[in-house]
């Protein structure tokens, strides 16, 4: 039985097989349309997901301790000494590529923060600019 089918397939004209392959083939236009519609569907899905995540906001981890970096100094290629403010306390930490070590702790220094802010370069420039503009307006 199997041998008869094989012989039948071998002796059948090629035009009999051509008709079945043409019906199964997809035209290039249809293929491009399917690719384009698939791309539009994926981009739409990504847009909807981005909108959804924007609406729900960041995930709240429950960490309510206010932590702020007050300042830092680089002491090497990958080493820094930083001052971190946690609540009303400053913690001086040494930061390397592999670890973080507490070097010292001290109470918050309000006076030092105010002096640093007043001597910041942008404030020096703003003070210089105000004086220069005042001089120019007086001379006119």
SULUR-V369244 format. One line per field, one symbol per residue. ss: DSSP state (a for helix, b for strand, c for the rest). phi: phi as a letter, one per 20 degrees, with the letter a starting at -180 (. if undefined). burial: + if it has 16 or more other ideal C-beta (glycine too) atoms within 10 Angstrom, else -. A space follows every 10 residues. Layout:
# SULUR-V369244
ss = ???
phi = ???
burial = ???
This chain:
# SULUR-V369244
ss = caaaaaaaaa accaaaaaaa aaaacccaaa aaaaaaaaaa aaaaaaaaaa aaaaaacccc ccccccbbbb bbbbcccccb bbbbbbccbb bbbbbccccb bbbbbbbcca aaaaaaaacc aaaaaaaaaa aaaaaaaaac
phi = .fffffffff efffffffff fffefdffff ffffffffff ffffffffff ffffffmfff enedefccee aacedafcdb dcddecldcd decdddfdbc dfeacbffdf ffffffffef gfffffffff fffffffffe
burial = ---------- ---------- ---------- ---------- ---------- ---------- ---------+ ---------- -++++----+ +++-+----- ---------- ---------- ---------- ----------
